[in-house]
Amino acid sequence: MAVALPLILGLVVGSFLNVVILRLPEGKSISRPRSHCRKCNRVIPWYDNVPILSYVLLGGRCRGCHKKISIRYPLVEALTGIVGLLMYYKFGLGTEWVIFFSFSAALIVLAFIDLDHRILPDAITLNGIWVGILANGYLAQPSPLAVRLLRTFGVEAANSRVIALTASFVGAVIGGGLLWGVAEAYLRLRGIEGMGFGDVKMMAMVGAFLGAPLALLTIMIGSLLGSVIGLLYIRFAGKSRQYELPFGSFLAAAGIVVVLYGDELVHWYVDRIIRPNL
């Protein structure tokens, strides 16, 4: 039951995320009206809205009009369920699970909205910044970087919450600031916008939740994913080099990877690459 619970919760949340992904870019309420078929407007009863299972039993078609239901719905549900389960193995089922699973759910929404519309809604990114700062203040996790930074300014902070809040704030500034600097440099050098400001706000949110080191790792992994997958897509889909890639989608995927495995990746890099060369 301990393993099944985060998986089931993830599947249920994934069903809700499908609603947010569809309605938020359109400026519609995410609570009203009830879920309905977008082709025949038939209200979907609860027994046709069970994550994944209903899709399978209905054969991927609406019970009313028999039109095909997008495969994306069960995929988002399955993805969110798997993330919920992986978060359980990382944090257990407690406060940290709630915080970082919620953060990952927000990233899933941003990834699919950016994929569809090339936008990253402020309702998630800007609100996510202060939520991340408050969450870090509550968790009060240690941060050697924040301690060193405070000492640089002559502040000896013994309060763990002050240290955590400082780390979160610095992470937001560095995560968003680095992307802003890259975007500004690209604009000045090439005369065209290479990155939307939504990516900047999104990385400020990531930095607020994860802190500066893991925010930088998110940018590195996201850039790698964007380069490899993006170039392959452009090549095989016959797109031009001016094709606008959904960079936010790659950053969102990287953010979830970093939540799950970021600390291990940093330790591996330090132990295998940095220390042997000192």
Sequence and secondary structure as in RCSB ss.txt:
>XXXX:A:sequence
MAVALPLILGLVVGSFLNVVILRLPEGKSISRPRSHCRKCNRVIPWYDNVPILSYVLLGGRCRGCHKKISIRYPL
VEALTGIVGLLMYYKFGLGTEWVIFFSFSAALIVLAFIDLDHRILPDAITLNGIWVGILANGYLAQPSPLAVRLL
RTFGVEAANSRVIALTASFVGAVIGGGLLWGVAEAYLRLRGIEGMGFGDVKMMAMVGAFLGAPLALLTIMIGSLL
GSVIGLLYIRFAGKSRQYELPFGSFLAAAGIVVVLYGDELVHWYVDRIIRPNL
>XXXX:A:secstr
 TTHHHHHHHHHHHHHHHHHHHHGGGT  SSSS  B TTT  B  GGG STTHHHHHTTTB TTT  B  THHHH
HHHHHHHHHHHHHHHH SSHHHHHHHHHHHHHHHHHHHHHHHS   HHHHHHHHHHHHHHHHHH    HHHHHHH
HHTT     HHHHHHHHHHHHHHHHHHHHHHHHHHHHHHHSS  S HHHHHHHHHHHHHH HHHHHHHHHHHHHH
HHHHHHHHHHHHT  TT    HHHHHHHHHHHHHHHHHHHHHHHIIIIIGGG 
